[in-house]
Amino acid sequence: GRIGWTISGWIPNRVGYDGLSPTIHDREHGWFGPLPEDERPRVVDPESGILFTANNRLVPEPQAARIGRVWAGPSRAYRIRELLESRERFTETDLFSLQHDEYAQGLAPYRRLLEDALADRGNFAGAAETSRILREWDGRASKDTTAIPIVEAFRRSILGGTKVAMLERFQEKNATVDRATAELAAEAIREPPVLAAIRSQDPDLLPSDHVGWDEIMDEAVEAAIVSKIRNGDTTWSRR
């Protein structure tokens, strides 16, 4: 009647470095046998009574760092948890349906941002038709939908613009970084804090000489509309 999760196999006991890059092996750096069993990452009898994983991080950072630092985003795990919490009992067919659930949880916040932005930019050519497609979308990544490419174009643009702006804002004083290098470095910034920044639209997160949040949003909305205009009838399966 108990449940638990852990990771099987031999886990190295790294000392003096985190495994992200090579290092010399000496008395203070390297692998020193297997990780002690009491330090193995595990979740046992969670209070919720539910266990699930979508390659997301399941344990606190210090424990998780023992096995890696790159995890899937939380959106799919959130959706699985939402479905598991929706009922007490599941049949095999229920779990099969859950495994094949098409709801695009990761795009939901960007859909809301885009819908609000389009409402404020009704004068943009193509805004009305783009808004209609979003209103009629059921939020699923079904093969016949034409909405996902639009929302994904918006997502890529607003994430990219915000990351570069934040990198410029918080880089060392007097540092000179060209646009291509900044875009490459921005890829290392994970999505959740960037989305939080977009939602807050805090002016302190942008450089004083940078374009403002409205301009970043305008560019992303235009990217979404252009995607609709160029490929408005192209379904998700074709894309």
N, C-alpha and C positions, 0 to 999 in steps of 0.2 A: 503493500500500500504506500510505499514511499517512492519519490521520484528524484532524479538527479542528473546533472550534466557535467561532463569533464572532457578533456581531450586525451586520447589514448596515445601510447607510444613514448619513446625516450625523449625527454626534454633536457637540453644541456643546461648545466648550472653555470651561467656566464658570470664572470667576475671582472669588474673594472672596465667594462664596455657593454654596449647595448646590442651589438650584433648588426648595427646598421651599416657598418663599414669595416674593412679589414683592420686588424691591429696586431702588433707583435705579441707573441705568447711568452710570458715570463711569470714570475711568482705572483704578480699583481693583476695580470690580464690574461684572459683566456677561458677555456672550458675546463671545469674541474668536476668531472663526473656528471652523473644525472642530477636533475633538480630533486631535492628532497620531496618525498610524497606529500608532506603537510603543506608544501608551497605550491603544489600543482593546482592550476586554476580549476575551480569547480563551483557549481551551484547545486545545493541540496535542499529539497523541501522548501521551495520559495513560498512566501506567504500567500501569493496569488493562487497557488495550486496549479499553475500552468508553466510549462516549459516549451520554448520554441527558439528556433534560430534561423536566421536568413543571412548567415555569414556576418552578422553584426557583432559588436563587442558585448559580451554577456557578463563580464566581471569588471570590477574597478580597474582603473588604469595600471596601478602597480602590479597587479596580478596578470592583467592582460599583456603587459609588456614582456612577460616571460615567453610568450609564444608569437608575438608580432605587434606591429603598430599600424597596419593598414587593414581597415575593416570596411565592410559594405555600409552604405548609408542606412539610416534607421527606418526609412519609409516602408520597405517591405515587411520588416519585423513588426512595425507598428500596425500594419494592416492585418497580419496574421494574429497578433494579440487581440485586436479588435474583434475578429471573427471568432476566436476561441472563447472570448469572454461573453459572446452573444447568447450562449446556451450552456446547459449543464451536461448534456450527453451528445455523443457524436456516433454516427454509424460509419462504416467504411466508405460508403458513398459520399457522406458529408465531408469527410477528410479528403477524398478525391477531388471534390468540388473546390475545397479550400486551396488545394495544391494548384488548381488550374484557375483560380480567381484572377480576373483580368483588370481589376480596378487599379488605375494608375495613381497610387497614393503619392508617389514622389512628385507628381506634377500638380497635385491639388493646390498647394499654396501659390504656385505661379499662375495657375488659372485664375484664382481670386484676384491676384495682383493685376493681371492683364485685364480682367473684366472691369475692375475699378478704374484702371488707367484709360481704357477705351471710352468709358462713360464720360471722363473728363476731357476727352480729345475727339469729340464727335465731328470736328471740322477736318480731321485727317481723312484723306481720300481712302476709301475701303474700310473705314472703321465700323460702319454700320453692318456691313456684311460679315466682317470678322466677328463682331459681337453676336450676331445671330447664330453663327456656327458654334460658338462657345455655349450659348444659352441652350442649344438643342443637344449638346453632347452629354452623354450619361456618365462621363468620367472613366470609361473603360477603354482599355487598349485593344478593342475589338478590331478585327481585320478590315472592316469597312469604314471606320471612322476617318474623317479628314481633319479632325481638330488637333490631334496630337502633334503633327508636324508644326502647326502654328504655335502651340504653347511651348514646344521644345525650342523653336527659334527664339521666342521671347526669353526663355530661361537662359539659353546660351549667351545671349547678348547682355542681359542685365547682370548675370554672374560675372562675365568677363569684364564689363565696364566697371563694376564695383570692386572687383579684386585689384585691378590695376590702380584704381584711385586710392584704395586703402594702402596698397604697397607704397605708392608715392607719399602718402600722408605720414606713414610711420617709418620710412627709411631714414638712415642716419643723415644728419645735417651735412650739407655740401656734397652729398653723394650724387653722382651723375649716372643715371641708368637710362639707356635708350629704350625705345618703345618695345622692340622685339625681345630684349632681355627681360623687361618688366612683365611682358605677357607670359614668358616662359616661367619666370619665378612665381607669378601669380597662380600657376597651376598647382603649386604646393599648398595653397590655402584651401582648407576643407570647406565644403558647402554649408553646413549648419551655421557657423558664425557669420558667413556672408549673407545668408538669408535673413538672419536676425538683424544685421546692419541695414539691409534693404527695407525691412519692415519698420525699423525705427526712424530711418531717414534723418539720423542725427548729423547736422552739418559739421560737427567736430570730427567725424570720421573721414571727411574729404579734405584734400589740401586746400589751403586758402585761395590759391590761384587756379584751382581746378574748376571744371564745369560743375554745376550743382546737381542735386538729385533729379530735378525736373528734366535736365538734359539727358542724364543717363536713362531715365524712364522713357523719354521721347524716342531715343535711339532704339531701345528694346521694342517699343510698340511698333515702330516703323519696320523693324526686322520681322515681327510677327505678321504684319499686314502684307509685306513683300512676299513672305512665304505663302500666304493665302493666294495672293494674286498670281504668283508664278505656278503654283501647284495646287490650286484650290480644289480640283477634282481628283487629285491623286490620293488613293486610300492608304492607310497605314501599312497594309500588307504589301502593296506595290512599292511604297517608299522603302 
